Amino acid sequence: MSLTEQFEAAVAGSKTLPAKPDNDTLLKLYSLFKQAQEGDAPEKGDYGMFDFVAKAKHDAWAQLKGLGKEAAMQQYVDLVARLKG
């Protein structure tokens, strides 16, 4: 199975995890997904001053700047595998 197929399976599998992950893990899943799909985060996020969730998501994604698409995919696959137990 190719990495892209593994990633797509992990994305589908992330929706059926046995337990809801904590917020830090959810941010990690989000940021790895965005990095794998879109590359580096834009410098300025598209969120309002009091939209703390969107700011946290953008900040988590921005921390992955420079991480390659394939590396982000692999980390996402590995993280979902650990969460599934």
N, CA, C and O atoms as a CHARMM CRD file, in Angstrom:
* protein
*
  340
    1    1 MET  N      0.84500  -1.17300   0.00000 PROA 1      0.00000
    2    1 MET  CA     0.00000   0.00000   0.00000 PROA 1      0.00000
    3    1 MET  C      0.89800   1.24600   0.00000 PROA 1      0.00000
    4    1 MET  O      1.83700   1.33600   0.79000 PROA 1      0.00000
    5    2 SER  N      0.60900   2.19400  -0.87800 PROA 2      0.00000
    6    2 SER  CA     1.41400   3.41400  -0.95800 PROA 2      0.00000
    7    2 SER  C      1.16700   4.30500   0.26400 PROA 2      0.00000
    8    2 SER  O      0.19300   4.12900   0.99500 PROA 2      0.00000
    9    3 LEU  N      2.06000   5.25000   0.46100 PROA 3      0.00000
   10    3 LEU  CA     1.91900   6.16700   1.58300 PROA 3      0.00000
   11    3 LEU  C      0.62900   6.97500   1.46200 PROA 3      0.00000
   12    3 LEU  O     -0.04800   7.22000   2.46000 PROA 3      0.00000
   13    4 THR  N      0.28800   7.38900   0.23900 PROA 4      0.00000
   14    4 THR  CA    -0.95000   8.15000   0.03200 PROA 4      0.00000
   15    4 THR  C     -2.16100   7.30900   0.42100 PROA 4      0.00000
   16    4 THR  O     -3.08900   7.81800   1.05100 PROA 4      0.00000
   17    5 GLU  N     -2.16300   6.04000   0.05700 PROA 5      0.00000
   18    5 GLU  CA    -3.27100   5.15500   0.42500 PROA 5      0.00000
   19    5 GLU  C     -3.32100   4.94500   1.94100 PROA 5      0.00000
   20    5 GLU  O     -4.40100   4.92900   2.53200 PROA 5      0.00000
   21    6 GLN  N     -2.15500   4.78500   2.56500 PROA 6      0.00000
   22    6 GLN  CA    -2.11100   4.63800   4.01800 PROA 6      0.00000
   23    6 GLN  C     -2.64100   5.89300   4.69800 PROA 6      0.00000
   24    6 GLN  O     -3.37300   5.81200   5.68400 PROA 6      0.00000
   25    7 PHE  N     -2.26400   7.06600   4.15900 PROA 7      0.00000
   26    7 PHE  CA    -2.71700   8.34400   4.71000 PROA 7      0.00000
   27    7 PHE  C     -4.23500   8.45800   4.59600 PROA 7      0.00000
   28    7 PHE  O     -4.90700   8.82600   5.55900 PROA 7      0.00000
   29    8 GLU  N     -4.77000   8.14500   3.42900 PROA 8      0.00000
   30    8 GLU  CA    -6.22000   8.22500   3.22600 PROA 8      0.00000
   31    8 GLU  C     -6.95800   7.26800   4.16000 PROA 8      0.00000
   32    8 GLU  O     -8.01900   7.60700   4.68500 PROA 8      0.00000
   33    9 ALA  N     -6.40300   6.07900   4.36800 PROA 9      0.00000
   34    9 ALA  CA    -7.00400   5.12000   5.29200 PROA 9      0.00000
   35    9 ALA  C     -6.93100   5.64500   6.73100 PROA 9      0.00000
   36    9 ALA  O     -7.86800   5.47000   7.50900 PROA 9      0.00000
   37   10 ALA  N     -5.82000   6.28400   7.07300 PROA 10     0.00000
   38   10 ALA  CA    -5.67200   6.84300   8.42200 PROA 10     0.00000
   39   10 ALA  C     -6.64700   7.99600   8.64100 PROA 10     0.00000
   40   10 ALA  O     -7.19500   8.14200   9.73400 PROA 10     0.00000
   41   11 VAL  N     -6.86900   8.81500   7.61600 PROA 11     0.00000
   42   11 VAL  CA    -7.83400   9.90600   7.72700 PROA 11     0.00000
   43   11 VAL  C     -9.21900   9.32800   7.99700 PROA 11     0.00000
   44   11 VAL  O     -9.93800   9.81600   8.86900 PROA 11     0.00000
   45   12 ALA  N     -9.59000   8.30300   7.26000 PROA 12     0.00000
   46   12 ALA  CA   -10.88200   7.65600   7.48500 PROA 12     0.00000
   47   12 ALA  C    -10.92200   7.02200   8.87100 PROA 12     0.00000
   48   12 ALA  O    -11.93300   7.11500   9.56800 PROA 12     0.00000
   49   13 GLY  N     -9.82800   6.38000   9.27300 PROA 13     0.00000
   50   13 GLY  CA    -9.75500   5.73100  10.57400 PROA 13     0.00000
   51   13 GLY  C     -9.78100   6.70400  11.73800 PROA 13     0.00000
   52   13 GLY  O    -10.20700   6.35100  12.83800 PROA 13     0.00000
   53   14 SER  N     -9.32500   7.93200  11.50100 PROA 14     0.00000
   54   14 SER  CA    -9.30600   8.92100  12.58000 PROA 14     0.00000
   55   14 SER  C    -10.72200   9.31600  13.00300 PROA 14     0.00000
   56   14 SER  O    -10.92500   9.84600  14.09500 PROA 14     0.00000
   57   15 LYS  N    -11.67200   9.05900  12.15300 PROA 15     0.00000
   58   15 LYS  CA   -13.06600   9.39700  12.46600 PROA 15     0.00000
   59   15 LYS  C    -13.75000   8.30600  13.30100 PROA 15     0.00000
   60   15 LYS  O    -14.86100   8.50300  13.79300 PROA 15     0.00000
   61   16 THR  N    -13.08600   7.16600  13.45600 PROA 16     0.00000
   62   16 THR  CA   -13.67800   6.04800  14.20100 PROA 16     0.00000
   63   16 THR  C    -12.75300   5.56400  15.31400 PROA 16     0.00000
   64   16 THR  O    -12.67600   4.36600  15.58600 PROA 16     0.00000
   65   17 LEU  N    -12.06100   6.48500  15.94700 PROA 17     0.00000
   66   17 LEU  CA   -11.16100   6.11600  17.04400 PROA 17     0.00000
   67   17 LEU  C    -11.97500   5.60900  18.22900 PROA 17     0.00000
   68   17 LEU  O    -13.10700   6.04600  18.43500 PROA 17     0.00000
   69   18 PRO  N    -11.41000   4.69000  19.00900 PROA 18     0.00000
   70   18 PRO  CA   -12.14200   4.14300  20.15100 PROA 18     0.00000
   71   18 PRO  C    -12.48200   5.18100  21.22200 PROA 18     0.00000
   72   18 PRO  O    -13.48400   5.03800  21.92200 PROA 18     0.00000
   73   19 ALA  N    -11.66500   6.21400  21.35500 PROA 19     0.00000
   74   19 ALA  CA   -11.92500   7.28200  22.32700 PROA 19     0.00000
   75   19 ALA  C    -11.51200   8.60300  21.70600 PROA 19     0.00000
   76   19 ALA  O    -10.61100   8.65300  20.86800 PROA 19     0.00000
   77   20 LYS  N    -12.17800   9.67500  22.12200 PROA 20     0.00000
   78   20 LYS  CA   -11.81900  10.99400  21.60900 PROA 20     0.00000
   79   20 LYS  C    -10.47000  11.40400  22.18200 PROA 20     0.00000
   80   20 LYS  O    -10.27800  11.38200  23.39800 PROA 20     0.00000
   81   21 PRO  N     -9.53200  11.77800  21.30700 PROA 21     0.00000
   82   21 PRO  CA    -8.21800  12.21000  21.79300 PROA 21     0.00000
   83   21 PRO  C     -8.30000  13.53200  22.55600 PROA 21     0.00000
   84   21 PRO  O     -9.26700  14.28100  22.41900 PROA 21     0.00000
   85   22 ASP  N     -7.27900  13.80500  23.35300 PROA 22     0.00000
   86   22 ASP  CA    -7.22600  15.08900  24.06200 PROA 22     0.00000
   87   22 ASP  C     -6.97400  16.21600  23.06300 PROA 22     0.00000
   88   22 ASP  O     -6.65000  15.95900  21.90300 PROA 22     0.00000
   89   23 ASN  N     -7.12100  17.45100  23.50800 PROA 23     0.00000
   90   23 ASN  CA    -7.01600  18.60400  22.61300 PROA 23     0.00000
   91   23 ASN  C     -5.65000  18.71900  21.94200 PROA 23     0.00000
   92   23 ASN  O     -5.56700  19.08200  20.76900 PROA 23     0.00000
   93   24 ASP  N     -4.58000  18.41500  22.67500 PROA 24     0.00000
   94   24 ASP  CA    -3.24600  18.48700  22.07300 PROA 24     0.00000
   95   24 ASP  C     -3.09600  17.49500  20.93400 PROA 24     0.00000
   96   24 ASP  O     -2.49500  17.80900  19.90700 PROA 24     0.00000
   97   25 THR  N     -3.63900  16.30700  21.11300 PROA 25     0.00000
   98   25 THR  CA    -3.57300  15.28500  20.06900 PROA 25     0.00000
   99   25 THR  C     -4.43800  15.68700  18.87500 PROA 25     0.00000
  100   25 THR  O     -4.04900  15.48200  17.72600 PROA 25     0.00000
  101   26 LEU  N     -5.60100  16.25300  19.14600 PROA 26     0.00000
  102   26 LEU  CA    -6.45300  16.73200  18.05700 PROA 26     0.00000
  103   26 LEU  C     -5.75000  17.82200  17.24900 PROA 26     0.00000
  104   26 LEU  O     -5.83900  17.84300  16.02200 PROA 26     0.00000
  105   27 LEU  N     -5.05400  18.72100  17.93400 PROA 27     0.00000
  106   27 LEU  CA    -4.29400  19.76000  17.23400 PROA 27     0.00000
  107   27 LEU  C     -3.17900  19.14800  16.39800 PROA 27     0.00000
  108   27 LEU  O     -2.91300  19.60800  15.28800 PROA 27     0.00000
  109   28 LYS  N     -2.53000  18.12000  16.91800 PROA 28     0.00000
  110   28 LYS  CA    -1.45800  17.44800  16.17200 PROA 28     0.00000
  111   28 LYS  C     -2.02600  16.78600  14.91900 PROA 28     0.00000
  112   28 LYS  O     -1.43900  16.88600  13.84100 PROA 28     0.00000
  113   29 LEU  N     -3.16800  16.11000  15.05800 PROA 29     0.00000
  114   29 LEU  CA    -3.81000  15.49800  13.88900 PROA 29     0.00000
  115   29 LEU  C     -4.15400  16.56400  12.84900 PROA 29     0.00000
  116   29 LEU  O     -3.87700  16.39600  11.66100 PROA 29     0.00000
  117   30 TYR  N     -4.75500  17.64900  13.30100 PROA 30     0.00000
  118   30 TYR  CA    -5.14200  18.73500  12.40300 PROA 30     0.00000
  119   30 TYR  C     -3.92100  19.29900  11.66800 PROA 30     0.00000
  120   30 TYR  O     -3.92200  19.43500  10.44400 PROA 30     0.00000
  121   31 SER  N     -2.88800  19.62200  12.43600 PROA 31     0.00000
  122   31 SER  CA    -1.72600  20.27000  11.83000 PROA 31     0.00000
  123   31 SER  C     -0.99600  19.34000  10.86000 PROA 31     0.00000
  124   31 SER  O     -0.54100  19.78200   9.80500 PROA 31     0.00000
  125   32 LEU  N     -0.88200  18.07300  11.20500 PROA 32     0.00000
  126   32 LEU  CA    -0.24100  17.12200  10.28100 PROA 32     0.00000
  127   32 LEU  C     -1.07400  16.95900   9.01500 PROA 32     0.00000
  128   32 LEU  O     -0.52400  16.88300   7.91700 PROA 32     0.00000
  129   33 PHE  N     -2.39300  16.90600   9.16000 PROA 33     0.00000
  130   33 PHE  CA    -3.27400  16.79100   7.99200 PROA 33     0.00000
  131   33 PHE  C     -3.09500  18.00700   7.07700 PROA 33     0.00000
  132   33 PHE  O     -2.92400  17.85700   5.86700 PROA 33     0.00000
  133   34 LYS  N     -3.13400  19.20700   7.65700 PROA 34     0.00000
  134   34 LYS  CA    -3.00000  20.43000   6.85400 PROA 34     0.00000
  135   34 LYS  C     -1.62800  20.49400   6.18300 PROA 34     0.00000
  136   34 LYS  O     -1.52300  20.89000   5.02100 PROA 34     0.00000
  137   35 GLN  N     -0.58000  20.10800   6.90800 PROA 35     0.00000
  138   35 GLN  CA     0.76400  20.13800   6.33400 PROA 35     0.00000
  139   35 GLN  C      0.86600  19.15400   5.17700 PROA 35     0.00000
  140   35 GLN  O      1.48000  19.46000   4.15500 PROA 35     0.00000
  141   36 ALA  N      0.27000  17.98000   5.32900 PROA 36     0.00000
  142   36 ALA  CA     0.30500  16.97500   4.26900 PROA 36     0.00000
  143   36 ALA  C     -0.49900  17.42100   3.04600 PROA 36     0.00000
  144   36 ALA  O     -0.11900  17.12800   1.91200 PROA 36     0.00000
  145   37 GLN  N     -1.59300  18.11700   3.27100 PROA 37     0.00000
  146   37 GLN  CA    -2.47800  18.51700   2.17900 PROA 37     0.00000
  147   37 GLN  C     -2.06700  19.83200   1.52000 PROA 37     0.00000
  148   37 GLN  O     -2.14700  19.96300   0.29800 PROA 37     0.00000
  149   38 GLU  N     -1.62700  20.80900   2.31900 PROA 38     0.00000
  150   38 GLU  CA    -1.42200  22.15800   1.79600 PROA 38     0.00000
  151   38 GLU  C     -0.00400  22.69200   1.93200 PROA 38     0.00000
  152   38 GLU  O      0.31700  23.73400   1.36100 PROA 38     0.00000
  153   39 GLY  N      0.84600  22.00100   2.67400 PROA 39     0.00000
  154   39 GLY  CA     2.19800  22.51500   2.89500 PROA 39     0.00000
  155   39 GLY  C      2.22200  23.49800   4.05400 PROA 39     0.00000
  156   39 GLY  O      1.36500  23.45300   4.93700 PROA 39     0.00000
  157   40 ASP  N      3.19300  24.37300   4.04500 PROA 40     0.00000
  158   40 ASP  CA     3.37900  25.31800   5.15600 PROA 40     0.00000
  159   40 ASP  C      2.17300  26.24000   5.33200 PROA 40     0.00000
  160   40 ASP  O      1.52300  26.63800   4.36500 PROA 40     0.00000
  161   41 ALA  N      1.89800  26.56500   6.58700 PROA 41     0.00000
  162   41 ALA  CA     0.79600  27.47000   6.92800 PROA 41     0.00000
  163   41 ALA  C      1.12200  28.87800   6.43600 PROA 41     0.00000
  164   41 ALA  O      2.28800  29.26700   6.39000 PROA 41     0.00000
  165   42 PRO  N      0.09100  29.64200   6.06900 PROA 42     0.00000
  166   42 PRO  CA     0.34500  31.04100   5.70900 PROA 42     0.00000
  167   42 PRO  C      0.82300  31.82200   6.93700 PROA 42     0.00000
  168   42 PRO  O      0.53200  31.45000   8.07400 PROA 42     0.00000
  169   43 GLU  N      1.54700  32.89100   6.69300 PROA 43     0.00000
  170   43 GLU  CA     2.06800  33.70300   7.79600 PROA 43     0.00000
  171   43 GLU  C      0.95900  34.21000   8.70400 PROA 43     0.00000
  172   43 GLU  O      1.09300  34.17200   9.92700 PROA 43     0.00000
  173   44 LYS  N     -0.12200  34.67900   8.12700 PROA 44     0.00000
  174   44 LYS  CA    -1.23900  35.23700   8.89100 PROA 44     0.00000
  175   44 LYS  C     -2.41200  34.28300   8.77500 PROA 44     0.00000
  176   44 LYS  O     -2.84700  33.95600   7.67100 PROA 44     0.00000
  177   45 GLY  N     -2.92100  33.83900   9.90900 PROA 45     0.00000
  178   45 GLY  CA    -4.09000  32.97600   9.91700 PROA 45     0.00000
  179   45 GLY  C     -5.35500  33.76400   9.62900 PROA 45     0.00000
  180   45 GLY  O     -5.38700  34.98200   9.80800 PROA 45     0.00000
  181   46 ASP  N     -6.38600  33.08400   9.18900 PROA 46     0.00000
  182   46 ASP  CA    -7.66300  33.72300   8.86600 PROA 46     0.00000
  183   46 ASP  C     -8.62700  33.48400  10.02700 PROA 46     0.00000
  184   46 ASP  O     -9.48400  32.60300   9.97100 PROA 46     0.00000
  185   47 TYR  N     -8.46600  34.29000  11.08100 PROA 47     0.00000
  186   47 TYR  CA    -9.31000  34.13800  12.25900 PROA 47     0.00000
  187   47 TYR  C     -9.44400  35.49100  12.95700 PROA 47     0.00000
  188   47 TYR  O     -8.60100  36.37500  12.80300 PROA 47     0.00000
  189   48 GLY  N    -10.50800  35.62700  13.71700 PROA 48     0.00000
  190   48 GLY  CA   -10.74700  36.85600  14.46200 PROA 48     0.00000
  191   48 GLY  C     -9.95200  36.89700  15.75500 PROA 48     0.00000
  192   48 GLY  O     -9.38600  35.89300  16.18500 PROA 48     0.00000
  193   49 MET  N     -9.91800  38.05700  16.36200 PROA 49     0.00000
  194   49 MET  CA    -9.12500  38.27000  17.56400 PROA 49     0.00000
  195   49 MET  C     -9.55100  37.35400  18.71600 PROA 49     0.00000
  196   49 MET  O     -8.71500  36.95900  19.52900 PROA 49     0.00000
  197   50 PHE  N    -10.82200  37.01700  18.79300 PROA 50     0.00000
  198   50 PHE  CA   -11.32400  36.19500  19.89600 PROA 50     0.00000
  199   50 PHE  C    -11.61800  34.76000  19.48300 PROA 50     0.00000
  200   50 PHE  O    -12.26900  34.02500  20.22500 PROA 50     0.00000
  201   51 ASP  N    -11.15100  34.35500  18.31900 PROA 51     0.00000
  202   51 ASP  CA   -11.34900  32.98100  17.85000 PROA 51     0.00000
  203   51 ASP  C    -10.12800  32.16000  18.27000 PROA 51     0.00000
  204   51 ASP  O     -9.22200  31.89900  17.47800 PROA 51     0.00000
  205   52 PHE  N    -10.13800  31.76600  19.53700 PROA 52     0.00000
  206   52 PHE  CA    -8.97400  31.09600  20.12200 PROA 52     0.00000
  207   52 PHE  C     -8.72500  29.70900  19.54300 PROA 52     0.00000
  208   52 PHE  O     -7.58000  29.26700  19.45300 PROA 52     0.00000
  209   53 VAL  N     -9.79100  29.02500  19.15100 PROA 53     0.00000
  210   53 VAL  CA    -9.64100  27.69200  18.56100 PROA 53     0.00000
  211   53 VAL  C     -8.92000  27.80600  17.21800 PROA 53     0.00000
  212   53 VAL  O     -7.97400  27.06400  16.95500 PROA 53     0.00000
  213   54 ALA  N     -9.36400  28.72900  16.37300 PROA 54     0.00000
  214   54 ALA  CA    -8.72500  28.91000  15.06300 PROA 54     0.00000
  215   54 ALA  C     -7.26400  29.34000  15.22500 PROA 54     0.00000
  216   54 ALA  O     -6.40100  28.91100  14.45800 PROA 54     0.00000
  217   55 LYS  N     -6.98700  30.18500  16.22100 PROA 55     0.00000
  218   55 LYS  CA    -5.60600  30.61100  16.46100 PROA 55     0.00000
  219   55 LYS  C     -4.75000  29.42300  16.89300 PROA 55     0.00000
  220   55 LYS  O     -3.62000  29.27200  16.43000 PROA 55     0.00000
  221   56 ALA  N     -5.27600  28.58900  17.76700 PROA 56     0.00000
  222   56 ALA  CA    -4.53500  27.40800  18.21400 PROA 56     0.00000
  223   56 ALA  C     -4.25800  26.46600  17.04400 PROA 56     0.00000
  224   56 ALA  O     -3.16500  25.90900  16.93400 PROA 56     0.00000
  225   57 LYS  N     -5.24100  26.29300  16.18300 PROA 57     0.00000
  226   57 LYS  CA    -5.05900  25.43500  15.00500 PROA 57     0.00000
  227   57 LYS  C     -3.97500  26.00000  14.08900 PROA 57     0.00000
  228   57 LYS  O     -3.09200  25.27100  13.63800 PROA 57     0.00000
  229   58 HSD  N     -4.05000  27.29700  13.82100 PROA 58     0.00000
  230   58 HSD  CA    -3.05600  27.92100  12.95000 PROA 58     0.00000
  231   58 HSD  C     -1.66000  27.82200  13.55200 PROA 58     0.00000
  232   58 HSD  O     -0.69800  27.49900  12.85400 PROA 58     0.00000
  233   59 ASP  N     -1.55200  28.09900  14.84200 PROA 59     0.00000
  234   59 ASP  CA    -0.24600  28.03800  15.50400 PROA 59     0.00000
  235   59 ASP  C      0.34200  26.63300  15.45600 PROA 59     0.00000
  236   59 ASP  O      1.54000  26.46300  15.22500 PROA 59     0.00000
  237   60 ALA  N     -0.50500  25.62100  15.67400 PROA 60     0.00000
  238   60 ALA  CA    -0.03700  24.23500  15.62500 PROA 60     0.00000
  239   60 ALA  C      0.45900  23.88200  14.22800 PROA 60     0.00000
  240   60 ALA  O      1.48700  23.22300  14.07400 PROA 60     0.00000
  241   61 TRP  N     -0.27000  24.32000  13.22200 PROA 61     0.00000
  242   61 TRP  CA     0.11800  24.06900  11.82900 PROA 61     0.00000
  243   61 TRP  C      1.41500  24.81000  11.50700 PROA 61     0.00000
  244   61 TRP  O      2.31200  24.24600  10.88100 PROA 61     0.00000
  245   62 ALA  N      1.51900  26.06500  11.92900 PROA 62     0.00000
  246   62 ALA  CA     2.69900  26.87700  11.63700 PROA 62     0.00000
  247   62 ALA  C      3.96600  26.27900  12.25100 PROA 62     0.00000
  248   62 ALA  O      5.05900  26.48200  11.72100 PROA 62     0.00000
  249   63 GLN  N      3.83800  25.55300  13.34800 PROA 63     0.00000
  250   63 GLN  CA     5.00200  24.92300  13.98500 PROA 63     0.00000
  251   63 GLN  C      5.61300  23.82600  13.11400 PROA 63     0.00000
  252   63 GLN  O      6.74800  23.40900  13.34400 PROA 63     0.00000
  253   64 LEU  N      4.87100  23.36500  12.12600 PROA 64     0.00000
  254   64 LEU  CA     5.36900  22.30500  11.24900 PROA 64     0.00000
  255   64 LEU  C      6.03500  22.85100   9.98800 PROA 64     0.00000
  256   64 LEU  O      6.32500  22.09400   9.06200 PROA 64     0.00000
  257   65 LYS  N      6.27900  24.15700   9.94900 PROA 65     0.00000
  258   65 LYS  CA     6.87400  24.78400   8.77700 PROA 65     0.00000
  259   65 LYS  C      8.13600  24.04500   8.35600 PROA 65     0.00000
  260   65 LYS  O      9.01800  23.78100   9.17300 PROA 65     0.00000
  261   66 GLY  N      8.20900  23.71600   7.08100 PROA 66     0.00000
  262   66 GLY  CA     9.37900  23.03500   6.54000 PROA 66     0.00000
  263   66 GLY  C      9.26300  21.52200   6.52500 PROA 66     0.00000
  264   66 GLY  O     10.07000  20.84900   5.88300 PROA 66     0.00000
  265   67 LEU  N      8.27400  20.97400   7.22000 PROA 67     0.00000
  266   67 LEU  CA     8.07800  19.52100   7.21400 PROA 67     0.00000
  267   67 LEU  C      7.51700  19.11600   5.85700 PROA 67     0.00000
  268   67 LEU  O      6.52500  19.68500   5.40200 PROA 67     0.00000
  269   68 GLY  N      8.12700  18.16200   5.22100 PROA 68     0.00000
  270   68 GLY  CA     7.69700  17.72600   3.90100 PROA 68     0.00000
  271   68 GLY  C      6.35400  17.00800   3.92100 PROA 68     0.00000
  272   68 GLY  O      5.92000  16.49500   4.95300 PROA 68     0.00000
  273   69 LYS  N      5.70700  16.98500   2.76600 PROA 69     0.00000
  274   69 LYS  CA     4.39000  16.36400   2.63300 PROA 69     0.00000
  275   69 LYS  C      4.42300  14.89100   3.05100 PROA 69     0.00000
  276   69 LYS  O      3.56700  14.43200   3.80700 PROA 69     0.00000
  277   70 GLU  N      5.41800  14.16100   2.55000 PROA 70     0.00000
  278   70 GLU  CA     5.50500  12.73200   2.85200 PROA 70     0.00000
  279   70 GLU  C      5.76800  12.49000   4.33700 PROA 70     0.00000
  280   70 GLU  O      5.19600  11.57400   4.92800 PROA 70     0.00000
  281   71 ALA  N      6.62000  13.29600   4.93400 PROA 71     0.00000
  282   71 ALA  CA     6.91700  13.15400   6.36200 PROA 71     0.00000
  283   71 ALA  C      5.66900  13.43900   7.19100 PROA 71     0.00000
  284   71 ALA  O      5.40500  12.74200   8.17100 PROA 71     0.00000
  285   72 ALA  N      4.89500  14.46400   6.80500 PROA 72     0.00000
  286   72 ALA  CA     3.65700  14.77600   7.52100 PROA 72     0.00000
  287   72 ALA  C      2.65700  13.63700   7.38400 PROA 72     0.00000
  288   72 ALA  O      1.97800  13.27500   8.34500 PROA 72     0.00000
  289   73 MET  N      2.57000  13.07600   6.18600 PROA 73     0.00000
  290   73 MET  CA     1.66400  11.93900   5.97300 PROA 73     0.00000
  291   73 MET  C      2.05700  10.77100   6.86700 PROA 73     0.00000
  292   73 MET  O      1.20600  10.16800   7.52000 PROA 73     0.00000
  293   74 GLN  N      3.35500  10.45200   6.89600 PROA 74     0.00000
  294   74 GLN  CA     3.82400   9.31800   7.68800 PROA 74     0.00000
  295   74 GLN  C      3.57500   9.54000   9.17400 PROA 74     0.00000
  296   74 GLN  O      3.15100   8.61900   9.87200 PROA 74     0.00000
  297   75 GLN  N      3.83100  10.74800   9.66500 PROA 75     0.00000
  298   75 GLN  CA     3.58400  11.03700  11.07400 PROA 75     0.00000
  299   75 GLN  C      2.10100  10.93100  11.40600 PROA 75     0.00000
  300   75 GLN  O      1.73600  10.47300  12.48900 PROA 75     0.00000
  301   76 TYR  N      1.24700  11.35300  10.47700 PROA 76     0.00000
  302   76 TYR  CA    -0.20300  11.25700  10.68000 PROA 76     0.00000
  303   76 TYR  C     -0.61900   9.78600  10.75700 PROA 76     0.00000
  304   76 TYR  O     -1.36700   9.39400  11.65200 PROA 76     0.00000
  305   77 VAL  N     -0.13200   8.98300   9.81900 PROA 77     0.00000
  306   77 VAL  CA    -0.43800   7.54600   9.81100 PROA 77     0.00000
  307   77 VAL  C      0.01400   6.89600  11.10500 PROA 77     0.00000
  308   77 VAL  O     -0.72700   6.11400  11.70000 PROA 77     0.00000
  309   78 ASP  N      1.22600   7.21200  11.54600 PROA 78     0.00000
  310   78 ASP  CA     1.76600   6.63800  12.78000 PROA 78     0.00000
  311   78 ASP  C      0.95400   7.05600  13.99600 PROA 78     0.00000
  312   78 ASP  O      0.69900   6.23800  14.88000 PROA 78     0.00000
  313   79 LEU  N      0.54500   8.31900  14.05200 PROA 79     0.00000
  314   79 LEU  CA    -0.22600   8.81600  15.18300 PROA 79     0.00000
  315   79 LEU  C     -1.59400   8.13600  15.25400 PROA 79     0.00000
  316   79 LEU  O     -2.02700   7.72300  16.32900 PROA 79     0.00000
  317   80 VAL  N     -2.26500   8.02000  14.12500 PROA 80     0.00000
  318   80 VAL  CA    -3.57400   7.35300  14.12100 PROA 80     0.00000
  319   80 VAL  C     -3.42900   5.88600  14.51900 PROA 80     0.00000
  320   80 VAL  O     -4.27500   5.35500  15.23800 PROA 80     0.00000
  321   81 ALA  N     -2.37700   5.23400  14.06300 PROA 81     0.00000
  322   81 ALA  CA    -2.14200   3.83100  14.42900 PROA 81     0.00000
  323   81 ALA  C     -1.97500   3.69800  15.94600 PROA 81     0.00000
  324   81 ALA  O     -2.51000   2.76900  16.55000 PROA 81     0.00000
  325   82 ARG  N     -1.23500   4.62300  16.55900 PROA 82     0.00000
  326   82 ARG  CA    -1.05200   4.58800  18.01700 PROA 82     0.00000
  327   82 ARG  C     -2.38000   4.82600  18.73100 PROA 82     0.00000
  328   82 ARG  O     -2.66600   4.18000  19.73900 PROA 82     0.00000
  329   83 LEU  N     -3.18700   5.74600  18.21900 PROA 83     0.00000
  330   83 LEU  CA    -4.46000   6.05300  18.85000 PROA 83     0.00000
  331   83 LEU  C     -5.45600   4.89400  18.74300 PROA 83     0.00000
  332   83 LEU  O     -6.29800   4.70200  19.62000 PROA 83     0.00000
  333   84 LYS  N     -5.34700   4.13500  17.66800 PROA 84     0.00000
  334   84 LYS  CA    -6.24100   2.98000  17.49500 PROA 84     0.00000
  335   84 LYS  C     -5.82000   1.81700  18.38700 PROA 84     0.00000
  336   84 LYS  O     -6.60200   0.90500  18.65200 PROA 84     0.00000
  337   85 GLY  N     -4.56100   1.86700  18.84900 PROA 85     0.00000
  338   85 GLY  CA    -4.07600   0.85200  19.77700 PROA 85     0.00000
  339   85 GLY  C     -3.72100  -0.36400  19.07600 PROA 85     0.00000
  340   85 GLY  O     -3.29000  -1.33400  19.70100 PROA 85     0.00000
